[in-house]
Amino acid sequence: MNWLFAFGLPAAPEWTFLALLALILFGPSRLPDLARGAARLLAQLHHAKEEFQRELLQLPPLPKIEEPPGKRALDQASLTIPSSTQKSLEEKEFS
């Protein structure tokens, strides 16, 4: 939770105090420049957010990954048990 809004939005007395504090700290000549800079920063952030969302929506879907054609044959060949070994295994099971 944002600590600034922990007790709700600032009301008129709080905003007045913040405005007077900014006026005292920065002076009347520099305050408009700071406000313009803050507005430019917010506009740039908004533009960057929209550009990022636009790029995300334009991404093509990921391609499907398929097995190479020879891999399945290799897997089946490696699982095939030679007949002599299979006979010896069957003999051991029944004895």
FIVEX-673478 format. One record per residue: x, y, z of N, C-alpha, C, O in turn; residue in three letters. Coordinates in nm, 2 decimals. Each point is the difference from the previous one (the first is absolute). Layout:
<rs>
- n_c1/n_c2/n_c3/ca_c1/ca_c2/ca_c3/c_c1/c_c2/c_c3/o_c1/o_c2/o_c3/residu
- X/Y/Z/X/Y/Z/X/Y/Z/X/Y/Z/ALA
...
</rs>
This chain:
<rs>
- n_c1/n_c2/n_c3/ca_c1/ca_c2/ca_c3/c_c1/c_c2/c_c3/o_c1/o_c2/o_c3/residu
- 0.09/-0.12/0.00/-0.09/0.12/0.00/0.09/0.12/0.00/0.10/0.01/0.07/MET
- -0.14/0.09/-0.14/0.07/0.13/-0.01/-0.01/0.07/0.13/-0.12/0.03/0.04/ASN
- 0.23/0.01/0.02/-0.01/0.07/0.13/-0.07/0.14/-0.01/-0.06/0.05/0.10/TRP
- 0.07/0.01/-0.22/-0.06/0.13/-0.01/-0.16/-0.01/0.01/-0.06/0.09/0.05/LEU
- 0.01/-0.20/-0.10/-0.15/-0.01/0.00/-0.04/-0.10/0.11/-0.11/-0.05/-0.01/PHE
- 0.19/0.03/0.11/-0.04/-0.09/0.10/-0.13/0.04/0.08/-0.07/-0.08/0.04/ALA
- 0.05/0.21/-0.03/-0.11/0.05/0.07/-0.10/0.07/-0.09/-0.08/0.08/0.04/PHE
- 0.08/-0.12/-0.17/-0.08/0.06/-0.10/0.07/0.11/-0.08/0.12/0.03/0.02/GLY
- -0.19/0.03/-0.12/0.06/0.10/-0.08/0.02/0.13/0.08/-0.08/0.03/0.09/LEU
- 0.19/0.04/-0.12/0.01/0.13/0.08/-0.11/0.10/-0.03/-0.05/0.01/-0.12/PRO
- 0.00/0.05/0.22/-0.11/0.10/-0.02/0.06/0.14/-0.02/0.12/0.02/-0.02/ALA
- -0.21/0.08/0.01/0.04/0.14/-0.03/0.11/0.05/0.10/0.09/0.06/-0.05/ALA
- -0.10/-0.08/0.18/0.11/0.05/0.08/0.14/-0.06/-0.03/0.10/0.07/0.01/PRO
- -0.10/-0.20/-0.04/0.13/-0.06/-0.03/0.05/0.05/-0.13/0.12/0.03/-0.01/GLU
- -0.20/-0.01/-0.09/0.04/0.05/-0.13/0.05/0.14/0.01/0.10/0.04/-0.06/TRP
- -0.17/0.04/0.14/0.05/0.14/0.03/0.13/0.00/0.06/0.09/0.08/-0.03/THR
- -0.07/-0.16/0.13/0.13/-0.01/0.07/0.11/-0.04/-0.10/0.11/0.06/0.01/PHE
- -0.14/-0.16/-0.09/0.10/-0.04/-0.10/0.04/0.11/-0.10/0.11/0.01/-0.04/LEU
- -0.21/0.06/0.00/0.02/0.11/-0.10/0.08/0.11/0.06/0.09/0.05/-0.06/ALA
- -0.12/-0.01/0.19/0.08/0.10/0.07/0.14/-0.05/0.02/0.10/0.08/-0.01/LEU
- -0.08/-0.20/0.05/0.13/-0.05/0.02/0.08/0.00/-0.13/0.12/0.04/0.00/LEU
- -0.18/-0.08/-0.11/0.07/0.00/-0.13/0.04/0.15/-0.04/0.10/0.02/-0.05/ALA
- -0.19/0.07/0.08/0.02/0.14/-0.03/0.11/0.06/0.08/0.09/0.07/-0.06/LEU
- -0.08/-0.11/0.18/0.11/0.05/0.09/0.14/-0.07/-0.04/0.10/0.07/-0.01/ILE
- -0.11/-0.20/-0.02/0.13/-0.07/-0.03/0.05/0.04/-0.14/0.12/0.02/-0.01/LEU
- -0.20/0.00/-0.09/0.05/0.02/-0.14/-0.02/0.14/-0.05/0.06/0.04/-0.09/PHE
- -0.15/0.04/0.16/-0.02/0.13/-0.05/-0.10/0.01/-0.11/-0.02/-0.09/-0.07/GLY
- -0.04/0.21/0.05/-0.10/0.02/-0.10/0.05/-0.01/-0.14/-0.07/-0.03/-0.09/PRO
- 0.20/0.07/0.07/0.05/0.00/-0.14/0.03/-0.14/-0.05/-0.01/-0.03/-0.12/SER
- 0.05/-0.06/0.21/0.04/-0.13/-0.04/-0.11/-0.11/0.00/0.01/-0.10/-0.06/ARG
- -0.12/0.14/0.13/-0.11/-0.10/0.02/-0.07/-0.04/-0.14/-0.02/-0.11/-0.02/LEU
- 0.00/0.21/-0.07/-0.06/-0.04/-0.13/0.09/-0.09/-0.08/-0.05/-0.09/-0.07/PRO
- 0.18/0.11/0.08/0.09/-0.09/-0.07/0.00/-0.14/0.05/0.00/-0.10/-0.07/ASP
- -0.01/0.09/0.20/-0.01/-0.13/0.06/-0.13/-0.07/-0.04/0.00/-0.12/-0.02/LEU
- -0.11/0.19/0.02/-0.13/-0.06/-0.04/0.01/-0.04/-0.15/-0.05/-0.11/-0.03/ALA
- 0.11/0.19/-0.05/0.01/-0.04/-0.14/0.09/-0.13/-0.02/-0.03/-0.09/-0.08/ARG
- 0.14/0.09/0.16/0.08/-0.12/-0.01/-0.07/-0.12/0.05/0.02/-0.11/-0.06/GLY
- -0.10/0.12/0.17/-0.07/-0.11/0.05/-0.11/-0.05/-0.11/-0.02/-0.12/-0.01/ALA
- -0.04/0.22/-0.05/-0.10/-0.04/-0.11/0.07/-0.07/-0.11/-0.06/-0.09/-0.06/ALA
- 0.17/0.14/0.02/0.08/-0.07/-0.11/0.04/-0.14/0.03/-0.02/-0.09/-0.08/ARG
- 0.06/0.07/0.21/0.04/-0.13/0.05/-0.12/-0.09/-0.01/0.01/-0.12/-0.04/LEU
- -0.13/0.16/0.09/-0.12/-0.08/0.00/-0.04/-0.03/-0.14/-0.04/-0.12/-0.03/LEU
- 0.05/0.21/-0.07/-0.03/-0.02/-0.14/0.09/-0.11/-0.06/-0.04/-0.08/-0.07/ALA
- 0.17/0.09/0.10/0.10/-0.10/-0.05/-0.03/-0.14/0.06/0.01/-0.09/-0.08/GLN
- -0.04/0.09/0.20/-0.03/-0.13/0.06/-0.13/-0.06/-0.06/-0.01/-0.12/-0.03/LEU
- -0.09/0.20/0.01/-0.12/-0.04/-0.07/0.02/-0.05/-0.14/-0.05/-0.11/-0.04/HIS
- 0.14/0.18/-0.03/0.03/-0.04/-0.14/0.08/-0.13/0.00/-0.03/-0.09/-0.08/HIS
- 0.12/0.07/0.17/0.08/-0.12/0.01/-0.09/-0.12/0.03/0.02/-0.11/-0.05/ALA
- -0.12/0.13/0.14/-0.09/-0.11/0.04/-0.08/-0.04/-0.12/-0.02/-0.12/-0.02/LYS
- -0.03/0.22/-0.06/-0.09/-0.03/-0.11/0.09/-0.07/-0.11/-0.05/-0.10/-0.06/GLU
- 0.17/0.14/0.04/0.09/-0.07/-0.10/0.03/-0.14/0.04/0.00/-0.09/-0.08/GLU
- 0.02/0.07/0.21/0.03/-0.14/0.05/-0.12/-0.09/-0.02/0.02/-0.11/-0.04/PHE
- -0.14/0.16/0.07/-0.12/-0.08/-0.02/-0.02/-0.03/-0.15/-0.04/-0.11/-0.03/GLN
- 0.06/0.21/-0.05/-0.01/-0.02/-0.15/0.09/-0.11/-0.05/-0.04/-0.08/-0.08/ARG
- 0.17/0.08/0.13/0.09/-0.10/-0.04/-0.04/-0.14/0.05/0.02/-0.09/-0.07/GLU
- -0.07/0.09/0.19/-0.04/-0.13/0.05/-0.12/-0.06/-0.08/0.00/-0.12/-0.02/LEU
- -0.09/0.20/-0.02/-0.12/-0.05/-0.08/0.04/-0.03/-0.14/-0.07/-0.08/-0.06/LEU
- 0.18/0.13/0.01/0.04/-0.03/-0.14/0.09/-0.12/-0.01/0.04/-0.04/-0.11/GLN
- 0.00/-0.02/0.22/0.10/-0.11/-0.01/-0.07/-0.12/-0.06/-0.12/-0.03/0.04/LEU
- 0.18/-0.04/-0.13/-0.06/-0.12/-0.06/0.00/-0.11/0.10/0.09/0.00/0.10/PRO
- -0.18/-0.10/-0.11/0.00/-0.11/0.10/0.13/-0.08/-0.02/0.06/-0.01/-0.11/PRO
- -0.02/-0.06/0.22/0.12/-0.08/-0.01/-0.02/-0.12/-0.09/-0.11/-0.06/0.00/LEU
- 0.21/0.02/-0.07/-0.02/-0.12/-0.09/0.00/-0.12/0.08/0.06/-0.01/0.11/PRO
- -0.13/-0.09/-0.16/-0.01/-0.13/0.07/0.13/-0.07/-0.03/0.06/0.00/-0.11/LYS
- -0.01/-0.07/0.22/0.13/-0.07/-0.01/-0.04/-0.15/-0.03/-0.06/-0.06/0.08/ILE
- 0.11/0.02/-0.19/-0.03/-0.14/-0.04/0.13/-0.08/0.01/0.11/0.05/-0.01/GLU
- -0.13/-0.18/0.03/0.11/-0.09/0.01/0.06/-0.02/-0.14/-0.07/0.00/-0.10/GLU
- 0.21/-0.01/0.09/0.06/-0.03/-0.13/-0.06/-0.13/-0.06/-0.03/-0.09/0.08/PRO
- 0.02/0.08/-0.21/-0.06/-0.12/-0.06/0.08/-0.13/0.04/-0.07/-0.10/0.01/PRO
- 0.20/0.10/0.00/0.07/-0.12/0.03/0.00/-0.04/0.15/0.04/-0.11/0.03/GLY
- -0.08/0.20/0.05/0.02/-0.02/0.15/-0.10/-0.12/0.04/0.04/-0.08/0.09/LYS
- -0.16/0.08/-0.14/-0.09/-0.10/0.04/0.05/-0.14/-0.04/-0.01/-0.10/0.08/ARG
- 0.07/0.09/-0.19/0.05/-0.13/-0.05/0.12/-0.04/0.09/0.01/-0.12/0.03/ALA
- 0.07/0.21/0.01/0.11/-0.03/0.08/-0.04/-0.04/0.14/0.05/-0.10/0.06/LEU
- -0.16/0.16/-0.01/-0.05/-0.04/0.14/-0.06/-0.14/-0.01/0.02/-0.08/0.09/ASP
- -0.09/0.05/-0.20/-0.06/-0.13/-0.01/0.11/-0.11/-0.02/-0.01/-0.11/0.06/GLN
- 0.11/0.15/-0.13/0.11/-0.10/-0.02/0.08/-0.03/0.13/0.04/-0.11/0.02/ALA
- -0.03/0.22/0.06/0.08/-0.03/0.13/-0.09/-0.07/0.10/0.06/-0.06/0.09/SER
- -0.19/0.06/-0.11/-0.09/-0.08/0.09/-0.02/-0.14/-0.04/-0.04/-0.09/0.08/LEU
- 0.08/0.05/-0.20/-0.01/-0.13/-0.05/0.10/-0.09/0.07/0.12/0.03/-0.01/THR
- -0.16/-0.14/0.06/0.09/-0.09/0.07/0.03/-0.12/-0.09/-0.09/-0.05/-0.06/ILE
- 0.22/0.02/0.04/0.03/-0.11/-0.09/-0.07/-0.13/0.05/-0.02/-0.02/0.12/PRO
- -0.01/-0.07/-0.21/-0.08/-0.12/0.03/0.07/-0.09/0.09/-0.06/-0.06/0.09/SER
- 0.20/0.05/-0.10/0.07/-0.09/0.09/0.00/0.05/0.14/-0.02/-0.08/0.09/SER
- 0.02/0.21/-0.07/0.00/0.06/0.13/-0.14/-0.02/0.06/-0.02/-0.03/0.12/THR
- -0.08/0.05/-0.21/-0.14/-0.02/0.05/-0.03/-0.14/0.04/-0.07/-0.02/0.10/GLN
- 0.12/-0.08/-0.17/-0.02/-0.14/0.04/0.07/-0.03/0.13/-0.06/-0.07/0.09/LYS
- 0.18/0.13/-0.07/0.07/-0.03/0.13/-0.08/0.07/0.11/0.00/-0.06/0.12/SER
- -0.06/0.17/-0.14/-0.08/0.07/0.11/-0.12/-0.08/0.03/-0.04/-0.02/0.12/LEU
- -0.03/-0.04/-0.22/-0.12/-0.08/0.02/0.04/-0.12/0.08/-0.08/-0.04/0.09/GLU
- 0.19/-0.02/-0.12/0.04/-0.12/0.07/0.03/0.02/0.15/-0.04/-0.08/0.08/GLU
- 0.10/0.20/-0.06/0.02/0.04/0.14/-0.12/0.03/0.08/-0.01/-0.03/0.12/LYS
- -0.09/0.08/-0.19/-0.13/0.03/0.07/-0.07/-0.12/0.05/-0.06/-0.01/0.11/GLU
- 0.06/-0.10/-0.19/-0.07/-0.12/0.03/0.08/-0.09/0.09/-0.06/-0.10/0.05/PHE
- 0.19/0.12/-0.03/0.07/-0.10/0.08/0.01/0.05/0.14/0.06/-0.07/0.08/SER
</rs>
